[in-house]
Amino acid sequence: MKILMIAAANPPHIRGGGEISTKMRADTLAALGIELLVLAAAAVERDGLEGSVRVRRILSPNQPWNYAPSRSFLKKFIWHVRENWKPMARAVVARNIDEFGPDLVLKSPIGDP
C-alpha cells in the first residue's frame, strides 16, 4: 500500500501537537512497512529520508510560509485569504498525487498553520 500524507508542516517545524502527531503517525505507518511519502510545506525545498520516512518539503504555495517570522496585519490577512482558497496548493498536491500514485491520501490534523 502507498500512502501520501499531506502536512502543513513537519518536524523540526513545530507550533503545536499537530506536527508531532503527524510525525508519530508517519513513523508508525513506515514501521508497518507501508510505502509513505509525507508532503510538507517549508521555506526550502528538499526531498529525502528522515529516519525511515520519505519527506518531500515543498515551498509553501502560500507565501510567506506561515512558520516564517511574524508579519504585518495586512500580510497576515492576505495570507489567510489565500490559505482558504488554495488554488496554488491544489496544483502542487495534484502533481504529487499523479507522480507518487498513492492508494490513500491523508491530510494531517494540523488546523491553522
C-alpha distances in whole Angstrom, upper triangle without the diagonal:
4,7,10,13,16,19,23,23,22,24,27,28,28,30,29,27,24,23,23,21,18,19,18,15,14,15,14,10,11,13,10,9,6,6,9,11,14,17,20,24,26,30,29,26,24,20,20,18,20,19,16,14,15,17,18,22,23,27,27,28,30,33,34,31,32,32,35,38,40,41,44,44,44,41,39,40,39,35,35,36,33,30,31,31,28,29,28,25,23,24,22,19,19,19,16,14,16,15,12,10,8,6,8,11,13,17,18,21,24,27,29,28
4,7,10,13,16,20,20,19,22,24,25,26,28,27,25,22,21,21,19,16,17,17,14,12,14,14,10,10,13,12,10,6,5,6,8,11,13,17,20,23,26,25,22,20,17,17,16,17,18,15,12,12,14,15,18,20,23,24,24,27,30,31,28,29,29,31,35,37,38,41,41,40,37,36,37,35,32,32,32,30,27,28,28,25,25,24,21,20,20,18,15,16,16,13,11,12,12,8,8,5,5,7,9,11,14,16,19,21,24,27,26
4,6,10,13,16,17,16,19,21,22,22,24,23,21,18,17,18,16,13,14,15,12,10,12,12,9,10,13,12,11,7,6,5,6,8,11,14,17,20,24,23,20,19,16,16,15,16,17,14,11,11,12,13,16,18,21,21,22,24,27,28,25,25,25,28,32,33,34,37,37,37,34,32,33,32,29,28,29,27,24,25,25,22,23,22,18,18,18,16,13,14,15,12,10,13,12,9,9,5,6,5,6,7,11,12,16,18,21,23,22
4,6,10,13,14,14,17,19,19,20,22,22,20,17,16,17,16,12,13,15,12,10,13,14,11,12,15,15,14,10,9,6,5,6,7,11,14,17,20,20,17,16,14,14,14,15,17,15,11,10,10,10,13,14,17,17,18,20,23,24,21,22,22,25,29,30,31,34,34,34,31,29,30,28,25,25,26,23,20,21,22,19,19,18,15,14,15,13,10,11,12,9,7,11,11,8,8,6,8,6,5,6,9,10,14,16,18,20,19
4,6,10,11,11,14,17,16,17,18,18,16,13,12,14,12,8,10,12,9,8,12,13,10,12,15,15,15,12,11,7,6,5,6,8,12,15,19,19,17,16,14,15,14,14,16,14,11,10,9,10,12,13,16,16,17,19,21,22,19,19,19,22,26,27,28,31,31,31,28,26,27,26,23,22,24,22,18,19,20,17,19,18,14,14,16,13,10,13,14,11,10,14,14,11,12,9,11,8,6,5,6,7,10,12,15,17,16
4,7,9,10,13,16,15,15,16,16,16,12,11,14,13,9,11,14,12,11,14,16,14,15,18,19,19,16,14,11,8,6,5,6,9,12,16,17,15,15,14,15,16,16,18,17,13,12,10,10,10,11,13,12,13,15,18,19,16,16,16,19,23,24,25,28,27,27,25,23,24,23,19,19,20,18,15,16,17,14,16,14,11,11,13,11,8,11,13,10,10,14,14,12,14,12,14,11,7,6,5,6,10,10,12,14,13
4,5,7,10,13,11,12,13,13,12,9,8,11,11,7,10,13,11,11,14,16,15,16,19,20,20,18,17,13,11,7,6,5,7,10,14,15,14,15,14,16,16,15,17,17,13,13,10,10,10,11,13,11,13,14,16,17,13,13,13,16,20,21,22,25,25,25,22,20,22,21,17,17,19,17,14,15,17,14,17,15,12,13,15,13,11,14,16,13,14,17,17,16,17,15,17,14,11,9,6,5,8,7,10,11,9
4,7,11,12,10,10,11,12,12,9,8,12,12,10,12,15,15,14,17,19,19,19,22,24,24,21,20,16,14,10,8,5,5,8,12,14,14,15,15,17,18,17,19,20,16,16,12,12,10,10,11,9,11,11,13,13,10,9,10,13,16,17,18,21,21,22,19,16,18,18,14,14,16,14,11,13,15,12,15,14,11,13,15,13,12,16,17,15,16,19,19,18,20,19,21,18,14,12,9,7,9,7,9,9,6
4,7,9,6,7,9,10,11,9,6,10,11,9,10,13,14,13,15,18,18,18,21,23,23,21,20,16,13,10,9,5,6,7,10,12,12,13,14,15,16,14,16,18,14,14,11,11,9,10,11,10,13,13,14,14,10,9,8,12,15,17,18,22,22,23,20,18,20,20,16,16,19,17,14,17,18,16,18,17,14,16,18,15,14,18,19,16,18,21,21,19,21,20,22,19,16,14,11,9,11,8,11,11,8
4,6,6,7,10,11,11,9,5,8,10,7,7,10,11,10,12,15,15,15,18,20,20,19,18,14,12,8,9,6,8,8,12,13,13,12,13,13,13,10,13,14,11,12,9,10,9,11,13,12,16,16,17,17,13,13,11,14,17,19,21,25,26,26,23,21,24,23,20,20,23,21,18,20,22,19,22,20,16,19,20,17,16,20,20,17,19,22,21,19,21,19,22,19,16,14,12,10,11,10,13,14,11
3,4,6,9,10,11,10,6,7,10,9,7,10,12,11,12,15,16,16,18,21,21,20,19,16,14,11,12,10,11,10,13,14,14,13,14,14,13,10,12,14,12,13,10,12,11,14,15,15,19,19,19,18,15,14,12,14,17,19,22,26,27,28,25,23,26,26,22,22,25,24,21,23,25,23,25,23,20,23,24,21,20,23,23,20,22,25,24,22,24,22,25,22,20,17,16,13,14,12,16,16,13
4,6,10,11,12,12,9,9,13,12,10,13,15,14,14,18,19,18,20,23,23,23,22,19,17,14,14,11,12,10,12,13,14,13,15,14,14,11,13,15,14,15,12,14,12,15,16,16,19,20,19,18,15,14,11,13,16,18,21,25,26,28,25,23,26,26,22,23,26,25,22,25,27,24,26,24,21,24,25,22,22,25,25,22,24,27,26,24,27,25,27,25,22,20,18,15,17,15,17,17,14
4,7,9,11,11,8,9,13,12,11,14,16,15,16,19,20,20,22,25,25,24,23,20,17,14,14,10,10,8,10,12,14,14,16,16,16,13,16,18,16,16,13,14,11,13,14,13,17,16,16,15,11,10,7,10,12,15,18,21,23,24,21,19,22,22,19,19,23,21,18,21,23,21,24,22,19,22,23,20,20,24,24,21,23,27,25,24,27,25,27,25,22,19,17,14,15,12,15,14,11
4,6,8,8,6,7,11,11,10,13,15,15,16,19,20,21,22,25,26,25,24,21,19,15,15,12,12,12,14,16,17,17,19,19,19,16,17,19,17,18,15,17,14,16,17,15,19,18,18,17,13,11,9,12,13,15,18,21,22,24,22,19,22,23,19,19,23,22,19,21,24,22,25,23,20,23,25,22,22,25,26,23,25,28,27,26,28,26,28,25,22,19,17,13,13,10,13,12,10
4,7,8,7,9,12,12,13,15,17,18,19,21,23,24,25,27,29,27,27,23,21,18,17,14,14,13,15,18,20,20,22,22,22,19,21,23,21,21,18,19,17,18,18,16,19,17,18,16,13,10,8,12,13,13,16,19,20,22,20,17,19,21,17,17,21,20,17,19,22,21,24,23,21,23,26,23,22,26,27,25,26,30,29,28,30,28,29,26,23,20,17,14,13,10,11,10,8
4,6,6,7,9,11,12,13,15,17,18,19,21,22,24,26,27,26,26,23,21,18,18,15,16,16,18,21,22,22,23,24,23,20,21,23,20,22,19,21,19,20,21,19,21,20,21,19,16,13,12,15,16,17,19,22,22,24,22,19,21,23,20,19,22,22,19,20,23,22,26,25,22,24,27,25,23,27,28,26,27,30,30,28,30,27,28,25,22,19,16,13,11,8,10,10,10
4,6,5,6,8,10,10,12,14,15,16,18,20,21,23,25,23,24,21,20,17,18,16,17,18,20,22,23,23,23,23,22,19,20,21,19,21,19,20,19,21,22,20,23,22,23,22,19,16,15,18,20,20,23,26,25,28,26,22,24,25,22,21,24,24,20,21,25,23,27,26,23,25,27,25,23,27,28,25,26,30,29,27,28,26,26,23,20,17,15,11,9,8,10,12,12
4,5,5,6,9,10,10,12,14,15,16,18,20,21,23,21,21,18,17,14,14,13,14,15,19,21,21,21,21,21,20,18,19,20,17,18,16,18,17,18,19,17,20,19,21,20,17,15,14,18,20,20,22,25,25,26,24,21,23,24,20,19,22,21,17,19,21,20,23,23,19,21,24,21,19,23,24,22,22,26,26,24,25,22,23,20,17,13,11,7,6,5,8,10,10
4,6,5,6,9,10,11,12,14,15,17,18,20,22,20,20,16,15,12,12,10,12,13,16,17,18,18,18,18,17,14,16,17,14,16,13,15,14,16,17,16,18,18,20,19,15,14,12,16,18,19,22,25,25,27,24,21,23,24,20,20,23,21,18,20,22,20,23,22,19,21,23,20,19,22,23,20,21,25,24,22,24,21,23,20,17,14,12,8,8,7,10,12,10
4,5,5,6,9,10,11,12,14,15,17,19,20,19,20,17,16,13,15,13,15,16,19,20,20,20,19,19,17,14,15,16,14,16,14,17,16,19,20,19,22,22,23,22,19,17,15,19,21,22,25,28,28,30,27,25,27,27,24,23,26,25,22,23,26,24,27,26,22,24,26,23,22,25,26,23,24,27,26,24,26,23,24,21,19,15,14,10,10,10,13,15,13
4,5,5,6,8,10,10,12,14,15,17,19,17,18,15,16,13,15,14,16,18,21,22,22,21,21,20,18,15,16,16,14,16,15,18,17,20,22,20,23,23,25,24,21,19,18,21,23,24,27,30,30,31,29,26,28,28,25,24,26,26,22,23,25,24,26,26,22,23,26,23,21,24,25,22,22,26,26,23,24,21,21,18,16,13,12,8,8,9,12,15,14
4,5,5,6,9,10,11,12,14,15,17,15,16,12,12,9,11,10,13,15,19,19,19,18,17,17,15,13,14,14,11,13,12,14,14,17,19,18,20,20,22,22,19,17,16,20,23,24,26,29,29,30,28,25,27,27,23,22,25,23,20,21,23,21,24,23,19,20,22,20,17,20,22,18,19,22,22,19,20,18,18,15,13,10,9,6,7,8,12,14,13
4,5,5,6,9,10,11,12,14,16,14,15,12,12,9,12,11,14,15,18,19,18,17,16,15,13,10,10,11,9,11,10,13,14,17,19,19,21,22,24,23,20,19,17,20,23,25,27,31,31,32,29,27,29,29,25,25,28,26,23,24,26,24,26,25,21,23,24,21,19,22,23,19,20,23,22,19,21,19,20,17,15,13,12,10,11,12,15,17,16
4,5,5,6,9,10,11,12,15,14,15,13,14,12,15,15,18,19,22,23,22,20,19,18,15,12,12,12,11,14,13,17,17,20,23,22,25,26,27,27,23,22,20,24,26,28,30,34,34,35,32,30,32,32,28,28,30,29,25,27,29,26,29,28,24,25,27,24,22,25,26,22,22,26,25,21,23,20,20,18,17,14,14,11,12,13,17,19,18
4,6,5,6,9,10,11,13,11,13,11,12,10,14,14,17,19,23,23,22,21,19,18,16,14,13,12,10,13,13,16,17,20,23,22,24,25,27,27,23,22,21,25,28,29,31,34,34,35,33,30,32,32,28,27,29,28,24,25,27,25,27,26,22,23,25,22,20,22,23,20,19,23,22,19,20,17,17,14,13,10,11,9,10,13,16,19,18
4,5,5,6,9,10,11,9,10,7,9,8,11,12,16,17,21,21,19,17,15,14,12,10,10,9,7,9,10,13,14,17,20,20,22,24,26,26,22,22,21,24,27,29,31,34,34,35,32,30,32,31,28,27,29,28,24,25,27,24,26,25,21,22,23,20,18,20,21,17,17,20,19,16,17,14,15,13,12,10,12,10,12,14,18,20,19
4,6,5,6,9,10,10,11,9,11,10,14,15,18,19,23,22,21,19,17,14,12,10,8,7,7,10,11,15,17,20,23,23,25,27,29,29,25,24,23,26,29,31,33,36,37,38,35,33,35,34,31,30,33,31,27,29,31,28,30,28,25,25,27,24,21,24,24,20,20,23,22,19,20,17,18,16,16,14,15,13,15,17,21,23,21
4,5,5,6,9,9,11,10,13,13,16,18,21,23,26,26,24,22,20,18,15,13,12,10,10,13,14,18,20,23,26,26,28,29,31,31,28,27,25,29,32,33,36,39,39,40,37,35,36,36,33,32,34,33,29,30,32,29,31,30,26,27,28,26,23,25,26,22,21,24,23,20,21,17,17,16,16,14,16,14,16,18,21,24,23
4,5,5,7,6,8,7,10,11,15,17,20,22,26,25,23,21,19,17,14,14,13,10,9,12,13,16,19,21,25,25,27,28,30,31,27,27,26,29,32,34,36,39,39,40,37,35,36,36,32,32,33,32,28,29,30,28,29,28,25,25,26,23,20,22,23,19,18,21,20,16,17,14,14,12,13,12,14,13,16,18,22,24,23
4,5,5,5,7,6,9,11,15,17,20,22,25,24,22,19,16,14,11,11,10,6,6,9,12,15,18,21,24,25,27,29,31,31,27,27,26,29,32,34,36,40,40,41,38,36,37,37,33,33,35,33,29,31,32,29,30,29,25,25,26,23,21,23,23,19,18,21,19,16,17,14,15,14,15,14,16,16,18,20,24,26,24
4,5,7,10,10,13,14,18,20,23,25,28,27,25,22,20,17,14,13,11,8,9,12,15,18,21,24,28,28,30,32,34,34,30,30,29,32,35,37,39,42,43,44,41,38,40,40,36,36,38,36,33,34,35,32,34,32,29,29,30,27,25,26,26,23,22,25,23,19,20,18,18,17,18,17,19,18,20,22,26,28,27
4,6,9,10,14,15,19,21,25,27,30,29,27,25,22,19,16,16,14,11,11,14,17,20,23,26,29,29,31,33,35,36,32,32,31,34,37,39,41,44,44,45,42,40,41,41,37,37,38,36,33,34,35,32,34,33,29,29,30,27,25,26,26,23,22,24,23,19,19,16,16,15,17,16,19,18,20,23,27,29,28
4,6,9,12,15,18,21,25,26,30,28,26,23,20,17,15,15,14,10,10,13,16,19,22,24,28,29,30,33,35,35,32,32,31,34,37,39,41,45,45,45,42,40,42,41,37,37,39,36,33,34,35,32,33,32,28,28,29,26,23,25,24,21,20,22,20,17,17,14,14,15,16,17,20,20,22,24,28,30,29
4,6,10,12,15,18,22,24,28,26,24,21,18,16,14,15,14,11,10,11,14,16,20,22,26,26,27,30,32,33,30,30,29,32,36,37,39,42,42,43,40,38,39,38,35,34,36,33,30,31,32,29,30,28,25,25,25,23,20,21,21,18,16,18,17,13,14,11,11,11,13,13,16,17,20,22,25,28,27
4,7,10,13,16,20,22,25,24,21,18,15,14,12,14,14,10,9,9,12,14,17,19,23,24,25,28,30,31,28,28,28,31,34,36,38,41,41,41,38,36,38,36,33,33,34,32,29,30,30,27,28,26,23,22,23,20,18,18,18,15,14,15,14,10,11,9,10,11,12,13,16,17,20,22,25,27,26
4,7,10,13,16,18,22,21,18,16,13,12,11,12,12,9,7,7,9,11,14,16,20,20,22,24,26,27,24,25,24,27,30,32,34,37,37,38,34,33,34,33,29,29,31,28,25,27,27,24,25,23,20,20,20,17,15,16,16,12,12,15,13,9,11,9,10,10,10,10,13,13,17,18,22,24,22
4,6,10,13,15,18,17,15,13,10,10,9,11,12,11,7,5,6,7,10,12,16,17,18,21,23,24,21,22,21,24,27,29,31,34,35,34,31,30,31,30,26,26,28,25,22,24,24,21,22,20,17,17,17,14,12,14,13,10,10,13,11,8,10,9,12,11,10,10,12,12,16,17,20,22,20
4,6,10,12,16,15,13,12,10,10,10,10,12,11,8,6,5,6,8,10,14,14,16,18,20,21,17,18,18,20,24,26,27,31,31,31,28,26,28,27,23,23,25,22,20,21,22,19,20,18,15,16,16,13,11,14,14,10,11,15,13,11,13,11,14,12,10,9,10,10,13,14,17,18,16
4,7,10,13,13,11,10,9,11,12,12,15,15,11,9,6,5,6,7,10,11,12,15,17,18,15,16,16,18,22,24,25,28,28,28,25,23,25,24,20,20,22,19,16,19,19,15,17,15,11,13,13,10,8,12,11,8,10,13,12,11,13,12,15,13,10,10,10,10,14,13,16,17,14
4,6,10,11,10,10,10,12,13,12,16,16,12,11,7,6,5,6,9,8,11,12,14,15,11,12,12,15,18,20,21,24,25,25,22,20,22,21,17,18,20,17,15,17,18,15,16,14,11,13,14,11,10,14,14,11,13,16,16,14,17,16,19,16,13,12,10,10,13,11,14,14,11
4,7,9,8,10,12,14,16,15,18,19,16,14,10,8,6,5,6,5,8,9,10,11,8,9,9,12,15,17,18,21,22,22,18,17,19,18,14,15,17,15,12,15,16,13,15,12,10,13,14,10,11,15,14,13,15,18,17,17,19,19,22,19,16,15,13,12,14,12,14,13,10
4,5,7,9,11,14,15,15,18,20,17,15,11,9,6,6,5,6,9,10,10,10,7,9,8,9,13,15,17,20,22,22,18,17,20,19,15,17,19,16,15,18,19,16,18,15,13,16,16,13,14,18,17,15,18,21,20,19,22,22,25,23,19,18,16,15,17,14,16,15,11
4,7,10,13,16,18,17,20,22,20,18,14,12,8,8,6,7,10,11,9,8,6,9,8,8,11,14,15,19,21,21,17,17,20,18,15,18,20,17,16,20,20,17,19,16,15,18,18,15,17,20,19,18,21,23,22,22,25,25,28,26,23,22,20,19,20,18,19,17,13
4,6,10,13,15,15,19,21,18,16,13,10,7,7,6,9,12,13,12,12,10,13,12,11,15,18,19,22,24,24,20,20,23,21,18,21,23,20,19,22,23,19,20,17,16,19,18,15,17,20,18,17,20,22,20,20,24,24,27,26,23,23,21,20,22,20,22,20,17
4,7,10,13,14,18,19,16,13,10,8,5,5,6,9,12,14,14,14,12,15,14,15,18,21,22,25,27,26,23,23,25,23,20,22,24,20,19,23,22,19,19,16,15,17,16,13,14,17,15,14,17,19,17,17,21,21,25,24,21,21,20,19,22,20,22,21,18
4,7,10,11,15,16,13,10,8,6,5,7,9,12,15,17,17,17,15,18,16,17,21,23,25,28,30,30,26,26,28,26,23,25,27,23,22,25,25,21,22,19,17,19,18,15,16,18,16,14,17,19,16,16,20,20,23,23,20,20,20,19,22,21,23,23,19
4,7,9,13,13,11,7,6,4,6,8,11,14,16,19,20,20,18,20,19,20,24,26,28,31,33,32,29,28,30,29,25,27,28,25,23,26,26,22,23,20,17,19,18,14,15,17,15,12,15,17,14,13,17,17,20,20,18,19,19,18,22,21,24,24,21
4,6,9,10,8,5,6,6,9,12,15,17,20,22,23,23,20,22,21,22,26,29,30,34,35,35,32,31,33,32,28,29,31,28,26,29,29,25,26,23,21,22,21,18,18,20,18,15,17,19,15,14,18,17,21,20,19,19,20,19,22,22,25,26,23
4,6,6,5,4,6,9,11,14,18,20,22,25,25,25,22,24,22,24,27,30,32,35,37,37,34,32,35,34,30,31,33,30,28,30,31,27,28,25,23,24,24,20,19,22,20,17,19,20,17,15,18,18,20,20,19,19,20,19,22,22,25,26,23
4,6,5,6,7,10,11,15,18,19,22,24,25,24,21,22,20,22,25,28,30,34,35,36,32,31,33,33,29,30,32,30,27,29,30,27,29,26,23,25,25,21,20,23,22,18,20,23,20,18,21,19,22,21,20,19,19,17,20,20,23,24,21
4,6,8,10,13,15,18,21,23,26,28,28,28,24,25,23,25,28,30,33,37,38,39,35,34,36,36,32,33,35,33,30,32,33,30,32,29,26,28,28,24,23,26,25,21,22,25,22,19,22,21,22,22,21,20,21,19,21,21,25,26,24
4,7,9,13,15,19,22,24,26,28,29,29,26,26,25,27,30,33,35,39,40,40,37,35,37,37,33,33,36,33,30,32,33,30,31,29,26,27,27,24,22,24,23,20,21,23,20,17,19,18,19,19,19,18,20,18,21,22,26,27,25
4,6,10,12,16,19,20,23,25,26,26,23,23,22,24,28,30,32,36,37,37,34,32,34,33,30,30,32,30,27,29,29,26,28,25,22,23,24,20,18,21,20,16,17,20,17,14,17,15,17,16,15,15,16,15,18,19,22,24,22
4,7,10,13,16,18,20,23,24,25,21,22,21,23,27,29,31,35,36,36,32,31,33,32,28,29,31,28,25,27,28,24,25,23,20,21,21,17,16,18,17,13,15,17,14,12,15,14,16,16,15,15,16,15,19,19,23,24,21
4,6,10,13,14,17,19,20,21,17,19,17,20,23,26,27,31,32,32,29,27,29,28,24,25,27,24,22,24,25,21,22,20,17,18,18,15,14,17,16,12,14,17,14,12,15,14,17,16,14,14,14,13,17,17,20,21,18
4,6,10,12,14,17,18,19,16,17,17,19,22,25,26,29,30,30,27,26,28,26,22,24,25,22,20,22,23,19,20,17,14,16,15,12,11,14,13,10,12,15,12,11,15,14,18,17,15,15,14,14,18,17,20,20,17
4,7,9,11,14,15,15,12,14,13,15,19,21,22,26,27,27,23,22,25,23,19,21,23,20,18,21,21,17,18,15,13,15,15,11,12,15,14,12,15,17,15,14,18,17,21,19,16,16,15,14,17,16,19,18,15
4,6,8,11,12,13,11,13,13,14,18,20,21,24,25,25,21,21,23,21,17,19,20,17,15,19,18,15,15,12,10,13,12,9,10,13,12,10,14,16,14,15,18,18,21,20,17,17,15,16,18,17,19,18,15
4,6,8,8,10,8,11,12,12,16,18,18,21,22,22,18,18,20,18,15,17,18,15,14,17,17,14,14,11,10,13,13,10,12,15,14,13,17,18,17,18,21,21,24,23,20,19,17,17,20,18,19,17,14
4,5,6,7,5,8,10,11,14,16,16,18,19,19,15,15,16,14,11,13,15,11,10,14,14,11,12,9,8,12,12,10,11,15,15,14,17,19,19,19,22,21,24,22,19,18,16,15,18,15,16,14,11
4,6,9,8,11,13,14,17,18,17,19,20,18,15,15,16,13,10,12,13,9,9,12,11,8,9,6,5,9,9,8,10,13,13,13,16,18,18,19,21,21,24,22,19,19,16,17,19,16,17,15,13
4,6,6,8,11,12,14,15,14,16,16,15,11,11,12,10,7,9,10,7,6,10,10,8,9,7,8,11,12,11,13,16,16,17,19,21,22,22,24,24,27,24,21,20,17,17,19,16,15,13,11
3,5,8,10,9,12,12,11,13,15,13,10,10,12,10,7,11,12,9,9,13,13,11,13,10,11,15,15,14,16,19,19,19,22,24,24,25,27,27,30,28,24,23,20,20,21,18,18,15,12
4,6,8,7,9,10,9,11,13,12,9,9,12,10,7,11,13,11,11,14,15,14,15,13,13,17,18,16,18,21,21,21,24,26,26,26,29,29,31,29,25,24,21,20,21,18,18,14,12
4,6,6,9,10,10,14,15,15,11,11,13,12,9,11,14,12,10,14,15,13,15,13,12,16,17,15,16,20,20,19,22,24,24,24,27,26,29,26,23,21,18,17,18,15,15,12,9
4,5,8,8,9,12,13,14,11,9,12,12,8,10,13,12,10,13,15,14,17,15,14,17,19,17,18,21,22,21,23,26,26,26,28,27,29,27,23,21,17,16,16,13,12,9,6
4,7,8,11,14,16,17,14,12,15,15,12,13,17,16,13,17,19,17,20,18,16,20,21,19,20,23,24,22,24,27,27,26,29,28,30,27,24,21,18,16,17,13,14,11,8
4,7,8,12,14,15,12,11,15,15,12,14,17,16,15,18,20,19,21,19,18,22,23,20,21,25,25,24,27,29,28,28,31,30,33,30,27,25,22,20,20,17,17,14,11
4,7,10,13,15,12,11,15,16,13,16,19,18,17,20,22,21,24,22,21,25,26,24,25,29,29,28,30,33,32,32,35,34,36,34,30,28,25,23,23,19,19,16,13
4,7,9,12,9,8,12,13,12,13,17,17,16,19,21,21,23,22,21,25,27,25,26,29,30,29,32,34,34,34,36,35,37,35,31,29,25,23,23,19,18,15,13
4,7,8,6,6,10,11,10,12,15,15,15,18,20,19,22,21,21,24,26,24,26,29,30,29,32,34,34,34,37,36,38,35,32,30,26,25,24,21,19,16,14
4,5,5,6,9,10,10,12,14,15,16,18,20,21,23,22,23,26,27,27,28,31,32,32,34,37,37,37,39,39,41,38,34,32,29,27,27,23,21,17,16
4,6,5,6,9,10,11,12,14,15,17,19,20,22,22,23,25,27,27,28,31,32,32,34,37,37,38,39,38,40,37,34,32,28,27,26,22,20,16,16
4,5,5,6,9,10,11,12,14,16,17,18,20,20,21,24,25,26,27,30,31,31,33,35,36,37,38,38,40,37,33,32,28,27,27,23,21,17,17
4,5,5,6,9,10,11,12,14,16,16,18,17,18,21,23,22,24,27,28,28,30,32,33,34,35,35,37,35,31,29,26,25,25,21,19,16,15
4,5,5,6,9,10,10,12,14,15,18,17,18,21,22,22,23,26,27,27,29,32,32,32,34,33,35,32,29,27,23,22,22,18,16,12,12
4,5,5,6,9,10,11,13,14,17,17,18,20,22,23,23,26,28,28,30,32,33,33,35,34,36,33,29,27,24,23,22,19,17,13,13
4,5,5,6,8,10,11,12,14,14,15,18,20,20,21,24,25,26,27,30,30,31,33,32,34,32,28,27,23,23,23,20,18,14,14
4,6,5,6,9,10,10,13,13,13,16,18,17,19,21,23,23,25,27,28,28,30,29,31,29,25,24,20,20,20,17,15,11,11
4,5,5,6,9,10,13,14,13,16,18,18,19,21,23,24,25,27,28,29,30,29,31,28,24,22,19,18,18,15,12,9,10
4,5,5,6,9,11,13,13,15,17,18,19,21,23,24,25,27,28,29,30,29,31,28,25,23,20,20,20,18,15,12,13
4,5,5,6,8,9,10,12,14,15,16,18,19,20,22,24,25,26,27,27,29,26,22,22,18,19,20,17,15,13,12
4,6,5,9,9,9,11,14,14,14,17,18,19,20,22,24,24,25,24,26,23,20,18,15,15,16,13,12,9,9
4,6,9,11,10,11,15,15,15,17,20,20,21,23,25,25,26,25,26,23,20,18,15,16,16,14,12,10,11
4,6,9,9,9,12,14,14,15,18,19,19,22,23,24,25,24,26,23,20,19,16,18,19,17,15,13,14
4,6,5,6,9,10,11,12,14,15,16,18,20,21,22,21,23,21,17,17,14,16,17,16,15,13,13
4,6,5,7,9,10,11,13,15,16,17,19,20,21,21,23,22,18,19,17,19,20,19,18,17,17
4,5,5,7,9,10,11,13,15,16,17,19,20,20,23,21,18,19,17,18,20,19,19,17,16
4,5,5,6,8,10,11,12,14,15,16,18,18,20,18,15,15,13,15,17,15,16,15,14
4,6,5,6,9,10,10,12,14,15,16,16,18,16,13,14,13,15,18,17,17,17,16
4,6,5,6,9,10,11,12,14,15,16,19,18,15,17,16,18,21,20,21,20,19
4,5,5,6,9,10,11,12,14,15,18,17,14,15,14,16,19,18,19,19,17
4,5,5,6,9,10,10,12,12,14,13,10,12,11,13,17,16,18,18,17
4,5,5,6,9,10,10,11,14,13,11,13,13,16,20,20,21,21,20
4,6,5,6,9,10,12,15,15,13,16,16,18,22,22,23,23,22
4,5,5,6,8,9,13,13,11,13,14,16,19,20,22,22,20
4,5,5,5,6,10,10,8,11,13,16,19,20,22,23,22
4,6,5,8,11,12,12,15,16,19,23,24,25,26,25
4,6,9,12,14,13,16,17,20,23,24,26,27,25
4,6,9,11,11,13,15,18,21,22,25,26,24
4,7,9,10,13,16,18,22,23,26,27,26
4,5,7,10,13,16,19,21,23,25,24
4,7,10,14,16,19,22,24,26,26
4,7,10,13,16,18,20,23,23
4,7,10,13,15,17,19,19
4,6,9,12,14,17,16
4,7,8,10,13,13
4,6,9,11,11
4,6,10,10
4,6,7
4,6
4
